[in-house]
């Protein structure tokens, strides 16, 4: 069994459900499996208005190589950025049409 997530901050209940199992006698047992983590250290990438972050997002937007998006690292970066951009995008672009 393999647990894969794009989010660096996984929901606690999901981890408990995937990594542990409850026996018939209500004992909780750890499912023995390999657990791995990945760390990508790109300074200032988490800040949306830094030069590094803007350059990377522009490079991804203008790339014609769609294989870049199959990379777990790129998927994680996009998901992290989307969480922060989503609310601003909804408020500034969608909300005015709802009024």
GIGI-V243075 format. One record per residue. RES is the residue in one small letter. PHI is phi in whole degrees, -180 to 180 (none if undefined). NEAR is the number of other ideal C-beta (glycine too) atoms within 10 Angstrom. D_LAST is the distance of its C-alpha to the last C-alpha in Angstrom with 2 decimals. Layout:
res: [RES,RES]
phi: [PHI,PHI]
near: [NEAR,NEAR]
d_last: [D_LAST,D_LAST]
//
This chain:
res: [x,x,x,x,x,x,x,x,x,x,x,x,x,x,x,x,x,x,x,x,x,x,x,x,x,x,x,x,x,x,x,x,x,x,x,x,x,x,x,x,x,x,x,x,x,x,x,x,x,x,x,x,x,x,x,x,x,x,x,x,x,x,x,x,x,x,x,x,x,x,x,x,x,x,x,x,x,x,x,x,x,x,x,x,x,x,x,x,x,x,x,x,x,x,x,x,x,x,x]
phi: [none,-125,-105,-123,-141,-90,-72,-72,-118,-80,-63,-60,-65,-65,-63,-62,-67,-80,-97,-124,-134,-95,-79,-60,-90,70,-76,-102,-122,-77,-78,-66,-162,-79,-119,-131,-130,-128,-127,-115,-105,-121,-56,67,-68,-75,-94,-67,-106,-90,-59,-60,-64,-64,-62,-65,-64,-65,-64,-67,-65,-95,-75,-96,-89,-69,-65,-56,-79,-86,-75,-61,-64,-65,-60,-66,-61,-65,-63,-64,-65,-61,-58,-86,-86,-52,-64,-64,-64,-62,-66,-82,-105,-97,-58,-59,-77,-85,-82]
near: [9,8,15,6,14,12,11,12,8,12,10,8,8,12,12,12,12,16,14,11,13,11,8,5,5,6,8,9,9,8,10,7,10,7,7,6,5,8,5,11,5,11,9,13,16,13,12,13,7,13,9,13,18,13,10,17,16,10,10,15,7,7,12,5,7,7,8,13,11,8,10,12,11,16,13,16,20,15,13,16,17,10,11,12,13,10,9,10,12,11,10,9,9,9,10,8,6,6,4]
d_last: [47.99,45.64,42.43,40.14,36.89,34.81,33.28,35.68,34.58,35.19,34.26,37.34,37.42,37.37,40.33,42.21,41.70,42.78,45.62,47.15,48.33,49.36,52.84,54.08,55.61,52.26,53.44,50.86,52.32,51.15,50.94,53.12,51.38,50.89,47.99,47.06,44.58,43.62,42.89,41.59,42.18,40.30,39.88,36.41,34.77,32.49,31.11,28.36,29.31,33.07,35.15,36.43,33.07,31.65,34.90,34.90,31.33,32.13,35.41,33.84,31.16,33.93,36.55,37.82,39.63,37.48,40.15,38.79,35.92,38.45,39.58,38.66,38.44,35.85,33.83,33.95,32.88,29.86,28.85,29.30,27.22,24.41,24.13,23.48,21.28,19.04,16.86,16.59,15.80,12.99,11.38,12.15,11.80,9.56,6.84,5.58,5.54,3.80,0.00]
//
